[in-house]
Amino acid sequence: MDIALEQALRRDYPALYGHYRENHFWCEDGWYPLLRALSQKLEIYAQEHGIRIHVHEVKQKFGTMRYYYGYDGVLPDRQKHALFQIVEEYENRSRRICEHCGLPGTLLVRDGY
């Protein structure tokens, strides 16, 4: 991802992305709007429930976005499940968005990948 877009995510969502200074966005710019929407939703959920979420890595794997995160402390199962569902929703959306240009698309499967 373009460094300016990474910096914008870090600046606008420091609670999620402020823990790690090195690059950890291993995807193309087309998913930037998707990442902003996911980041906003996670930040709101975290603030409403008093949770500290920290994102380790965002990458493309097998044509879809993978979003790796952790949280401080021990969460009740319902909160863990809610976080998982939020992230899963956006990972699934990435199947229908071109990673490069951000336009609607379909997942291309070629030679088993």
PASEBA-1860 file (N, C-alpha, C; in nm, 3 decimals):
! residues 113
1> MDIALEQA> 0.084/-0.117/0.000/0.000/0.000/0.000/0.089/0.123/0.000 ~ 0.042/0.224/-0.068/0.115/0.350/-0.074/0.142/0.402/0.067 ~ 0.261/0.451/0.089/0.301/0.497/0.223/0.213/0.610/0.275 ~ 0.167/0.698/0.186/0.079/0.808/0.229/-0.054/0.754/0.282 ~ -0.105/0.649/0.219/-0.230/0.588/0.266/-0.209/0.518/0.400 ~ -0.096/0.450/0.414/-0.064/0.388/0.543/-0.056/0.493/0.653 ~ 0.011/0.603/0.624/0.025/0.710/0.722/-0.110/0.770/0.759 ~ -0.200/0.781/0.661/-0.334/0.834/0.689/-0.409/0.740/0.784
9> LRRDYPAL> -0.398/0.610/0.763/-0.463/0.515/0.854/-0.404/0.526/0.995 ~ -0.272/0.535/1.003/-0.207/0.549/1.134/-0.248/0.679/1.204 ~ -0.256/0.786/1.127/-0.293/0.916/1.183/-0.439/0.917/1.229 ~ -0.529/0.863/1.148/-0.671/0.871/1.177/-0.719/0.765/1.276 ~ -0.646/0.656/1.289/-0.684/0.547/1.380/-0.564/0.502/1.462 ~ -0.508/0.593/1.542/-0.386/0.558/1.618/-0.409/0.447/1.721 ~ -0.529/0.435/1.772/-0.554/0.329/1.870/-0.538/0.192/1.806 ~ -0.570/0.179/1.678/-0.558/0.050/1.609/-0.418/0.027/1.555
17> YGHYRENH> -0.358/0.131/1.497/-0.234/0.113/1.420/-0.111/0.180/1.481 ~ -0.125/0.241/1.597/-0.014/0.315/1.655/0.091/0.231/1.725 ~ 0.065/0.104/1.750/0.158/0.020/1.825/0.281/-0.019/1.746 ~ 0.267/-0.023/1.615/0.376/-0.072/1.530/0.416/0.036/1.432 ~ 0.540/0.070/1.428/0.588/0.176/1.340/0.629/0.125/1.203 ~ 0.666/0.000/1.192/0.706/-0.053/1.062/0.581/-0.081/0.978 ~ 0.602/-0.092/0.849/0.491/-0.119/0.757/0.431/-0.254/0.786 ~ 0.301/-0.258/0.794/0.235/-0.387/0.809/0.108/-0.395/0.724
25> FWCEDGWY> 0.103/-0.315/0.619/-0.006/-0.320/0.522/0.050/-0.382/0.394 ~ 0.021/-0.508/0.372/0.075/-0.580/0.256/-0.037/-0.608/0.157 ~ -0.098/-0.498/0.110/-0.203/-0.509/0.009/-0.195/-0.384/-0.078 ~ -0.272/-0.383/-0.185/-0.269/-0.271/-0.278/-0.369/-0.163/-0.237 ~ -0.360/-0.049/-0.303/-0.437/0.070/-0.268/-0.588/0.056/-0.287 ~ -0.632/-0.037/-0.371/-0.775/-0.051/-0.398/-0.857/-0.086/-0.275 ~ -0.795/-0.146/-0.176/-0.867/-0.182/-0.053/-0.862/-0.073/0.053 ~ -0.800/0.039/0.022/-0.790/0.147/0.120/-0.928/0.192/0.172
33> PLLRALSQ> -1.027/0.220/0.085/-1.158/0.259/0.138/-1.221/0.151/0.227 ~ -1.200/0.025/0.191/-1.250/-0.086/0.271/-1.182/-0.086/0.409 ~ -1.052/-0.063/0.411/-0.978/-0.057/0.538/-1.021/0.060/0.625 ~ -1.049/0.174/0.563/-1.096/0.290/0.639/-1.231/0.258/0.705 ~ -1.321/0.197/0.627/-1.454/0.164/0.681/-1.442/0.063/0.795 ~ -1.359/-0.039/0.776/-1.338/-0.140/0.880/-1.275/-0.075/1.004 ~ -1.176/0.009/0.984/-1.108/0.074/1.095/-1.205/0.160/1.176 ~ -1.289/0.233/1.108/-1.388/0.317/1.176/-1.484/0.232/1.259
41> KLEIYAQE> -1.532/0.122/1.199/-1.625/0.036/1.270/-1.560/-0.028/1.393 ~ -1.436/-0.074/1.377/-1.366/-0.134/1.491/-1.337/-0.032/1.601 ~ -1.298/0.088/1.561/-1.268/0.190/1.660/-1.393/0.227/1.740 ~ -1.506/0.240/1.674/-1.631/0.272/1.743/-1.667/0.158/1.839 ~ -1.658/0.034/1.791/-1.690/-0.080/1.877/-1.597/-0.083/1.999 ~ -1.470/-0.062/1.976/-1.372/-0.064/2.085/-1.401/0.045/2.187 ~ -1.433/0.165/2.140/-1.462/0.275/2.232/-1.589/0.247/2.313 ~ -1.691/0.194/2.247/-1.818/0.166/2.315/-1.804/0.058/2.422
49> HGIRIHVH> -1.708/-0.034/2.403/-1.694/-0.146/2.495/-1.566/-0.141/2.579 ~ -1.490/-0.034/2.567/-1.369/-0.019/2.648/-1.261/-0.121/2.616 ~ -1.246/-0.152/2.487/-1.149/-0.252/2.443/-1.034/-0.182/2.373 ~ -0.913/-0.230/2.396/-0.796/-0.180/2.322/-0.758/-0.284/2.218 ~ -0.778/-0.248/2.090/-0.747/-0.337/1.979/-0.619/-0.288/1.914 ~ -0.531/-0.380/1.877/-0.410/-0.342/1.805/-0.396/-0.436/1.685 ~ -0.372/-0.377/1.570/-0.364/-0.450/1.445/-0.218/-0.485/1.418 ~ -0.193/-0.612/1.388/-0.058/-0.660/1.362/-0.022/-0.651/1.215
57> EVKQKFGT> -0.117/-0.688/1.129/-0.085/-0.700/0.987/-0.214/-0.702/0.906 ~ -0.207/-0.641/0.787/-0.314/-0.648/0.688/-0.248/-0.693/0.559 ~ -0.303/-0.799/0.498/-0.241/-0.848/0.375/-0.345/-0.916/0.286 ~ -0.302/-0.945/0.166/-0.381/-1.022/0.072/-0.332/-1.166/0.076 ~ -0.425/-1.258/0.085/-0.390/-1.400/0.081/-0.501/-1.472/0.006 ~ -0.462/-1.546/-0.097/-0.558/-1.618/-0.181/-0.667/-1.525/-0.234 ~ -0.630/-1.401/-0.263/-0.720/-1.306/-0.328/-0.813/-1.231/-0.235 ~ -0.804/-1.254/-0.105/-0.889/-1.181/-0.013/-0.804/-1.115/0.095
65> MRYYYGYD> -0.862/-1.017/0.160/-0.792/-0.945/0.266/-0.788/-1.031/0.392 ~ -0.674/-1.028/0.457/-0.658/-1.090/0.589/-0.621/-0.978/0.686 ~ -0.691/-0.973/0.797/-0.677/-0.865/0.895/-0.644/-0.930/1.029 ~ -0.519/-0.918/1.071/-0.472/-0.982/1.194/-0.465/-0.879/1.307 ~ -0.534/-0.907/1.415/-0.544/-0.812/1.526/-0.538/-0.887/1.659 ~ -0.518/-0.810/1.762/-0.523/-0.862/1.898/-0.591/-0.759/1.986 ~ -0.605/-0.790/2.113/-0.668/-0.698/2.207/-0.606/-0.720/2.343 ~ -0.618/-0.619/2.426/-0.563/-0.627/2.561/-0.666/-0.692/2.654
73> GVLPDRQK> -0.616/-0.772/2.745/-0.703/-0.831/2.846/-0.780/-0.952/2.796 ~ -0.877/-0.989/2.875/-0.963/-1.104/2.845/-1.101/-1.051/2.813 ~ -1.155/-1.095/2.699/-1.287/-1.049/2.657/-1.390/-1.160/2.676 ~ -1.513/-1.121/2.705/-1.620/-1.221/2.706/-1.637/-1.278/2.566 ~ -1.687/-1.400/2.558/-1.703/-1.466/2.429/-1.788/-1.384/2.332 ~ -1.891/-1.316/2.381/-1.977/-1.239/2.290/-1.901/-1.123/2.227 ~ -1.809/-1.061/2.300/-1.729/-0.953/2.241/-1.626/-1.008/2.143 ~ -1.564/-1.121/2.175/-1.471/-1.184/2.082/-1.543/-1.219/1.952
81> HALFQIVE> -1.661/-1.275/1.966/-1.740/-1.313/1.849/-1.782/-1.190/1.768 ~ -1.820/-1.084/1.836/-1.859/-0.961/1.766/-1.742/-0.903/1.687 ~ -1.623/-0.900/1.745/-1.505/-0.853/1.673/-1.476/-0.940/1.553 ~ -1.482/-1.071/1.573/-1.459/-1.166/1.464/-1.557/-1.142/1.350 ~ -1.684/-1.119/1.383/-1.786/-1.097/1.280/-1.761/-0.968/1.203 ~ -1.721/-0.863/1.272/-1.692/-0.736/1.204/-1.580/-0.756/1.103 ~ -1.470/-0.816/1.148/-1.355/-0.838/1.060/-1.392/-0.932/0.946 ~ -1.463/-1.039/0.977/-1.502/-1.135/0.873/-1.589/-1.070/0.766
89> EYENRSRR> -1.677/-0.981/0.806/-1.763/-0.910/0.709/-1.678/-0.835/0.606 ~ -1.577/-0.764/0.653/-1.494/-0.685/0.562/-1.398/-0.772/0.482 ~ -1.350/-0.880/0.542/-1.268/-0.974/0.465/-1.350/-1.034/0.351 ~ -1.476/-1.067/0.379/-1.563/-1.119/0.273/-1.592/-1.014/0.167 ~ -1.609/-0.890/0.206/-1.630/-0.783/0.108/-1.511/-0.771/0.013 ~ -1.392/-0.798/0.064/-1.272/-0.785/-0.019/-1.275/-0.880/-0.138 ~ -1.352/-0.986/-0.131/-1.366/-1.081/-0.243/-1.429/-1.016/-0.365 ~ -1.505/-0.909/-0.340/-1.580/-0.845/-0.449/-1.527/-0.706/-0.484
97> ICEHCGLP> -1.408/-0.675/-0.434/-1.346/-0.544/-0.461/-1.205/-0.568/-0.514 ~ -1.173/-0.506/-0.626/-1.040/-0.520/-0.684/-0.937/-0.458/-0.589 ~ -0.838/-0.536/-0.554/-0.732/-0.490/-0.464/-0.652/-0.376/-0.525 ~ -0.641/-0.372/-0.656/-0.558/-0.271/-0.723/-0.631/-0.140/-0.746 ~ -0.756/-0.147/-0.798/-0.824/-0.023/-0.836/-0.942/0.012/-0.747 ~ -0.992/-0.081/-0.668/-1.103/-0.055/-0.578/-1.241/-0.067/-0.641 ~ -1.247/-0.101/-0.768/-1.376/-0.117/-0.835/-1.435/-0.255/-0.803 ~ -1.568/-0.268/-0.820/-1.629/-0.399/-0.798/-1.565/-0.503/-0.890
105> GTLLVRDG> -1.555/-0.623/-0.840/-1.494/-0.730/-0.917/-1.533/-0.866/-0.862 ~ -1.471/-0.968/-0.914/-1.493/-1.104/-0.866/-1.358/-1.167/-0.836 ~ -1.361/-1.267/-0.753/-1.240/-1.337/-0.716/-1.197/-1.426/-0.833 ~ -1.076/-1.408/-0.878/-1.020/-1.487/-0.988/-0.947/-1.607/-0.930 ~ -0.986/-1.726/-0.974/-0.919/-1.848/-0.932/-0.854/-1.908/-1.056 ~ -0.722/-1.925/-1.048/-0.646/-1.979/-1.162/-0.544/-2.079/-1.108 ~ -0.543/-2.198/-1.167/-0.447/-2.303/-1.129/-0.455/-2.334/-0.980 ~ -0.577/-2.331/-0.925/-0.595/-2.364/-0.784/-0.567/-2.250/-0.688
113> Y> -0.527/-2.136/-0.740/-0.499/-2.019/-0.654/-0.589/-1.904/-0.693
END
